[in-house]
Amino acid sequence: MKYMKKPLIIGLCSTAIFFSSCDVMNQGGGIMLPPGGTTTSNPGNTTGNSTGTITQAEANTGVKQALNNGLQQSIQILSAKDGFLGDQMVKILMPEEARKVESALRAVGMGKLCDQFITSMNRAAETAVKEASSVFINSLSRMTINDAFNILLSGKQDAATTFFKNSTTAELTTRFSPIIQSAMGKNNVSGYWTQLTTAYNQLPLGKKIETDLTAYVTKKAIDGLFVKVADQELKIRQNIGGARNSGILEKVFGWADKQ
C-alpha cells in the first residue's frame, strides 16, 4: 500500500459527542477533512457505497467516526442501571481470592449479604464508567494516520479495542479509582465487605481474607468497558445490524473488506 507522506493536520473538538461542535460536518454526518493522498485497491470495483479508492483523510475520518460511535455506545450501555449487573459478560463477581468466602457464607445462610455486596460493586462500576468519554476523546485526538491504517488493515477484529487498551488503561485507572472509591462508599460496598470478611474470618477455615476493593472494582470496570468496545467494533467491521450507518463508514470499511 502506498499513500502520500504529507501529514494532515486535523482539528478535533473535544465535546461530549466528539465532532459535533466542529463546523466541518457534511449533510450525511461525515467529517470534511483537508484533501490528502489516495489509497487504491481494485480500481473501479465498487460495492454499495464503497469504492476502490479512499483518501488518507477518509481513512482517518472513517476509523475515528467508527471508534467514537462504538465508544459512546459502550459507555451508554454500561452506565445505565444494571449495565454491569445485568450482563453476564461484564458483571463483577467476588474477587477470585474471596470466592471461598462467598461459598462458605452462602452455605451458612448468608447469601443475601453476598448478593448485596456484588450488587454494590456493580453499581459503583456503572457510576465510574461515565468518566471514560473524555479519556477516549483525548486518545482519539492523538491517533495518527498510520494508527488508522493499522487498525483498518491489521486483520484483527479487535484492533481498535487493543489500540485503546494500550493508550487509555493507565489514564482510565487514574480517573476511575477515586470515583469507584466514592461510589463504593455511597453503595456501602465497604460496609458489606466488612460484614462478609468479619463473618468469614470468624469461621474456623484458616487464612483471613484481605482485598484492595477499589483496585479490584476499578480493574473489573475497565475490563468490562473494553469487552463492550470490542463488541461494538465487531459490529462495525461486519456491519451487523447496519452498524455502518454513514456513507464514510460504508466507504472506508467496505474498502478494508476487499484488502
Secondary structure, DSSP 8 states (H G I E B T S, - for coil): --------------BTTBTTTSTTB-TTS-B------EEESSTT--BTTB-SEEEHHHHHHHHHHHHHHHHHHHHHHHHSTTTTTT-TTT-----GGGHHHHHHHHHTT-HHHHHHHHHHHHHHHHHHGGGHHHHHHHHHHT--HHHHHHHHHSS-TTHHHHHHHHHHHHHHHHHHHHHHHHHHHHTTHHHHHHHHHHHHHTSSSSS-----HHHHHHHHHHHHHHHHHHHHHHHHHTTGGG---SHHHHHHHHHHHT-
